[in-house]
Amino acid sequence: MQRSTLASHRFAFLDLETSGISPAVDRITEIGIVLVDDEKVIEEWSSLVHPGCAITPDIQALTGITNTMVRDAPPFETLLPSVLQRLDNRLIVAHNARFDYGFLKAECRRIGVRFNADVLCTVRLSRKLYPQFKAHSLDALIERHALHAPERHRALADARLITQFVAHVRQQFNPAAVQHAIQELIKLPALPTHLDEASIALFRTLPESPGVYTFLGIQGQPLYIGKARNLRERVRAHFYADSRHSNDARLATETHALQIEPTGGEFTALLREMQAIKSCAPLHNVALRKRASVCFVEADIPGHTPRIVTLERLEPAHPSSQGRIRYGPFGSRSGARAVLAQLGRTHRLCDAALGLKQGSGPCFSRQIHRCEGLCDGAETPQAHHARLLSALEPWALPPWPYAGPVALQEHDPESGLTQTVVFDQWCAWHGGQTQPFDVDVFRLLRRHIARQPRRFSPLKLSLSLTSGADAVLDSAPETDHN
């Protein structure tokens, strides 16, 4: 899948007519395809399509395609083998490609077929090459470039129009300029040199679904784990030939295999990325590795120095359990002490009472009149403790906002995958029990609960808590995909 020159591309110029503008509810009524090899038209093909729904009068007026015309036309499912055979291993070119590509994918999805392809949008190509113009609709291109346009708004006629437009572009610009514009728009990746055959096949059929991906080294060791809203786009982005990221260049030379794990949604992908990085410790991931130094501060006894407690000392209890307020989490003991020192300066707290000074006598802050005098008897332990708790309040670990475990379910229409993730007390579930507190899971949950609290539902008793391999439960595709 190396980048090729414009002249050597095998093009499929595509246009669809539809019963409306929404791929979710409307259907294809006509397909037109023009195949071009080495700048020569080798085939033109079109067919009306039975949409399985009525075509509204306004759409009939626009396209000239009536309900009578499609009454005896084949349904999309019957035409699909012919369509896929013509589009196979070709760069699809369409005007406002998101519209046509979206309808094509939606029709395939309805019959359980996963379809992905490289697509060049001639709207974007026109904007790239003719930035001096504001309008880039097909009608604007017809007028600007004197394109021949009989039967406007019929599929094959419009496919011929965009074929003419690309031919016109070739005549107006030098090949290098056109090549550069197309490369930037379609961003074809250059495969890692050492990628094995199975991974090459996977790379070429990556789904446009959320999920987690892993690049593996020569001995199968994890090099890098990432999450993606769109696996196809994100994985390929690592290997653009003109990538300026040093990490991507390194991955291109070190990667020997690729693994992917589609998920039901982006939240599940984030969670699985965190879990995978912590369990596998990939060479080139740093930010989400296991954080053994995470700790909390406890300050529940007046007159006693606040305690810094690590996660290991809290297990099997969780930070938000035992009816005790804890403050944090902090990345390390030194980080917790730095926060206490800052609070002491801001709120005139005693260095000795914060555990920042050893020995007897007035603390340093008292000597410079920045302490209310607990260390020399001018302030009572109770008064100081009340001010300490007030200062620490913004750092308090919030209580779990639900009465018990909650579940979040995600469904990806592209893959048909549905997954449910379960949490309690800021922790993920596994095997029917909450797992040790993880600061990254806590931050992920807190952020999403604040933004979208209704996505989290009280756990239903019927949900099996032992069906998953980790915090991701009940994973099942709705259909088998070809």
TAURDA-V188543 format. One record per run of one state. SS is the DSSP state (hx for helix, st for strand, lp for the rest). FROM is the first residue (numbers start at 1). TO is the last residue. If there is no record, write none. Layout:
BEGIN
ss=SS from=FROM to=TO
ss=SS from=FROM to=TO
END
This chain:
BEGIN
ss=lp from=1 to=5
ss=hx from=6 to=8
ss=lp from=9 to=9
ss=st from=10 to=18
ss=lp from=19 to=27
ss=st from=28 to=37
ss=lp from=38 to=39
ss=st from=40 to=48
ss=lp from=49 to=49
ss=st from=50 to=50
ss=lp from=51 to=56
ss=hx from=57 to=63
ss=lp from=64 to=66
ss=hx from=67 to=70
ss=lp from=71 to=74
ss=st from=75 to=75
ss=hx from=76 to=87
ss=lp from=88 to=90
ss=st from=91 to=94
ss=lp from=95 to=96
ss=hx from=97 to=110
ss=lp from=111 to=118
ss=st from=119 to=121
ss=hx from=122 to=129
ss=lp from=130 to=137
ss=hx from=138 to=145
ss=lp from=146 to=154
ss=hx from=155 to=172
ss=lp from=173 to=174
ss=hx from=175 to=186
ss=lp from=187 to=188
ss=st from=189 to=189
ss=lp from=190 to=196
ss=hx from=197 to=204
ss=lp from=205 to=210
ss=st from=211 to=216
ss=lp from=217 to=221
ss=st from=222 to=228
ss=lp from=229 to=230
ss=hx from=231 to=237
ss=lp from=238 to=239
ss=st from=240 to=240
ss=lp from=241 to=245
ss=hx from=246 to=254
ss=lp from=255 to=256
ss=st from=257 to=262
ss=lp from=263 to=265
ss=hx from=266 to=280
ss=lp from=281 to=294
ss=st from=295 to=298
ss=lp from=299 to=306
ss=st from=307 to=310
ss=hx from=311 to=314
ss=lp from=315 to=326
ss=st from=327 to=330
ss=lp from=331 to=332
ss=hx from=333 to=347
ss=lp from=348 to=363
ss=hx from=364 to=367
ss=lp from=368 to=373
ss=hx from=374 to=376
ss=lp from=377 to=380
ss=hx from=381 to=395
ss=st from=396 to=396
ss=lp from=397 to=405
ss=st from=406 to=412
ss=lp from=413 to=416
ss=st from=417 to=424
ss=lp from=425 to=426
ss=st from=427 to=430
ss=lp from=431 to=432
ss=st from=433 to=434
ss=lp from=435 to=438
ss=hx from=439 to=451
ss=lp from=452 to=452
ss=hx from=453 to=455
ss=lp from=456 to=456
ss=st from=457 to=458
ss=lp from=459 to=471
ss=st from=472 to=477
ss=lp from=478 to=482
END
